Amino acid sequence: MRWLILIGMMLVSAVTVAKTVEGVNLPDTVSVGDKTLVLNGAGVREKFFFDIYVAALYLPARNKDAKAILDADQPWRMRMNFLYSEVDREKLDKGWEEGFEANVAPDKLPALRDRLKQFEAMFVTLHKGDEVVMDYLPGSGVHVTVKGVDKGVVPGADFAKALLSVWIGPEPVTSSVKKRLLGQ
């Protein structure tokens, strides 16, 4: 009887490990390089009452401190699963640029401009069901996958920090997404 209870508890915990946000299943852990990362948090990016995408942040260990996360040169994954029917590439580009400008010191922004353009060139117009995965590996850079296609790597810890700041920096895309990504 004890074995049945133990097996039942294990099955229940296995089912509750993954999180579902707006129909998007998010595993509790992912592999990035040779590291296992845990789901730190996930939330929905909304604009004008429309759900645009589910954002999920994976880190080596759960952490609610945005500054500590941004200051650590550690692997991370940001996953975006699009919910909206169509997000034009031009709107994505504008969003990246606004996010960088809002979260990067003006004297540091020029050093990032060429890499930001390289990053923006990796994107296409995205549709409902499309997935974007950005994996940061220290010493390598941000590996970008769009709709299952490897788009390349943008080098630099400074770029990775600026990119992650779009969601959890001082001026995030939305404060509600920041809170959710930080597990709050």
C-alpha positions as CSV (number, residue, x, y, z in Angstrom):
1,M,0.0,0.0,0.0
2,R,2.8,2.4,0.8
3,W,4.3,1.7,-2.6
4,L,1.1,2.7,-4.3
5,I,0.9,6.0,-2.3
6,L,4.6,6.7,-3.2
7,I,4.0,6.0,-6.9
8,G,0.9,8.1,-6.9
9,M,2.8,11.0,-5.3
10,M,5.5,10.7,-7.9
11,L,3.0,10.7,-10.7
12,V,1.3,13.8,-9.3
13,S,4.6,15.6,-8.9
14,A,5.6,14.7,-12.5
15,V,2.4,16.2,-13.8
16,T,2.8,19.4,-11.9
17,V,6.4,20.0,-12.9
18,A,5.5,21.6,-16.2
19,K,3.6,24.9,-16.3
20,T,1.0,25.8,-18.9
21,V,0.5,29.5,-19.8
22,E,-2.3,30.4,-22.3
23,G,-2.1,26.9,-23.7
24,V,1.7,26.9,-24.0
25,N,3.3,24.0,-22.2
26,L,6.6,25.0,-20.5
27,P,8.9,22.3,-19.2
28,D,10.3,22.9,-15.7
29,T,13.8,22.3,-17.0
30,V,15.7,22.7,-20.3
31,S,19.2,21.9,-21.4
32,V,21.3,24.8,-22.7
33,G,24.8,23.7,-23.8
34,D,25.8,21.3,-21.1
35,K,23.7,23.0,-18.4
36,T,20.3,22.3,-17.0
37,L,18.2,25.4,-16.5
38,V,15.0,25.7,-14.4
39,L,11.9,27.7,-15.3
40,N,12.3,30.9,-13.3
41,G,8.9,32.3,-14.5
42,A,6.6,32.9,-17.4
43,G,4.0,35.5,-18.4
44,V,2.0,36.9,-21.2
45,R,3.1,40.0,-23.1
46,E,-0.1,42.0,-23.8
47,K,-0.5,45.1,-25.8
48,F,-3.8,47.0,-26.1
49,F,-5.7,44.1,-24.5
50,F,-4.3,41.6,-27.0
51,D,-2.1,38.6,-26.0
52,I,1.0,38.9,-28.1
53,Y,3.3,36.1,-26.8
54,V,4.1,33.9,-23.8
55,A,7.6,34.7,-22.4
56,A,9.5,32.1,-20.3
57,L,12.8,32.7,-18.6
58,Y,15.1,29.8,-17.6
59,L,18.1,30.2,-15.3
60,P,20.6,27.9,-13.5
61,A,18.6,28.4,-10.3
62,R,15.4,30.3,-9.5
63,N,16.1,34.0,-8.7
64,K,13.6,36.8,-8.0
65,D,16.3,39.6,-8.1
66,A,16.4,41.2,-11.6
67,K,19.7,43.0,-10.9
68,A,21.4,39.9,-9.7
69,I,20.3,38.0,-12.8
70,L,21.4,40.7,-15.1
71,D,24.8,41.1,-13.4
72,A,25.6,37.4,-13.4
73,D,27.4,36.1,-16.5
74,Q,25.5,32.8,-16.5
75,P,23.6,30.8,-19.1
76,W,19.9,31.6,-19.6
77,R,17.1,30.9,-22.0
78,M,14.3,33.3,-23.1
79,R,11.5,31.5,-24.9
80,M,8.7,33.4,-26.8
81,N,5.6,31.5,-28.0
82,F,3.5,33.8,-30.1
83,L,-0.3,33.9,-29.5
84,Y,-1.2,36.8,-31.8
85,S,-2.2,36.2,-35.4
86,E,0.7,38.2,-36.9
87,V,3.5,40.3,-35.6
88,D,5.3,42.1,-38.4
89,R,9.1,42.0,-38.4
90,E,9.2,45.8,-38.4
91,K,7.2,45.9,-35.2
92,L,9.6,43.4,-33.7
93,D,12.6,45.6,-34.7
94,K,11.0,48.6,-33.2
95,G,10.3,46.7,-30.0
96,W,13.9,45.5,-29.7
97,E,15.2,49.0,-30.4
98,E,12.9,50.6,-27.8
99,G,13.8,48.0,-25.3
100,F,17.5,48.5,-25.7
101,E,17.2,52.3,-25.6
102,A,15.1,52.2,-22.4
103,N,17.5,49.8,-20.6
104,V,21.0,50.5,-21.8
105,A,23.0,53.6,-20.8
106,P,23.3,56.0,-23.7
107,D,27.1,55.8,-23.7
108,K,27.0,52.0,-24.0
109,L,24.4,51.8,-26.8
110,P,26.7,52.6,-29.7
111,A,28.8,49.5,-29.0
112,L,25.6,47.4,-29.3
113,R,24.1,48.9,-32.4
114,D,25.7,46.6,-35.0
115,R,25.0,43.5,-33.0
116,L,21.4,44.7,-32.5
117,K,21.0,45.0,-36.3
118,Q,22.5,41.5,-36.7
119,F,20.0,40.2,-34.2
120,E,17.0,42.0,-35.8
121,A,18.0,40.5,-39.2
122,M,17.4,37.0,-37.8
123,F,13.7,37.6,-37.5
124,V,10.8,37.4,-39.9
125,T,7.1,38.2,-39.4
126,L,5.8,35.8,-36.8
127,H,2.4,34.2,-36.5
128,K,0.4,32.5,-33.9
129,G,2.1,29.2,-32.9
130,D,5.6,30.4,-33.8
131,E,8.4,30.0,-31.3
132,V,11.6,32.0,-30.7
133,V,14.3,30.7,-28.4
134,M,17.3,32.7,-27.3
135,D,20.0,30.9,-25.4
136,Y,22.8,32.7,-23.8
137,L,26.1,30.8,-23.2
138,P,28.9,32.7,-21.6
139,G,31.9,33.0,-23.8
140,S,29.8,32.3,-26.9
141,G,26.8,34.7,-27.1
142,V,23.1,34.6,-27.7
143,H,22.1,31.6,-29.9
144,V,18.8,32.5,-31.7
145,T,16.3,29.9,-33.0
146,V,13.2,31.2,-34.9
147,K,10.5,28.7,-35.8
148,G,12.9,25.8,-35.2
149,V,15.6,27.2,-37.5
150,D,19.0,28.1,-36.1
151,K,19.6,31.8,-37.1
152,G,23.1,32.2,-35.6
153,V,24.9,33.7,-32.6
154,V,25.2,37.3,-31.5
155,P,28.4,37.6,-29.4
156,G,29.0,39.4,-26.2
157,A,27.9,39.3,-22.5
158,D,27.0,43.0,-22.9
159,F,24.6,42.2,-25.7
160,A,23.1,39.3,-23.7
161,K,22.6,41.6,-20.7
162,A,21.0,44.3,-22.8
163,L,18.7,41.8,-24.5
164,L,17.5,40.2,-21.2
165,S,17.0,43.8,-19.9
166,V,14.2,44.2,-22.4
167,W,12.1,41.9,-20.1
168,I,13.6,42.3,-16.6
169,G,15.5,45.6,-16.8
170,P,14.6,48.9,-15.1
171,E,12.2,49.7,-18.0
172,P,10.8,46.3,-19.0
173,V,8.4,45.7,-21.9
174,T,5.7,45.6,-19.2
175,S,6.0,45.4,-15.5
176,S,3.6,42.4,-15.3
177,V,5.8,40.3,-17.6
178,K,8.8,41.3,-15.5
179,K,7.1,40.2,-12.3
180,R,6.0,36.9,-13.8
181,L,9.5,36.2,-15.3
182,L,10.9,36.8,-11.8
183,G,8.5,34.3,-10.4
184,Q,6.5,36.9,-8.5
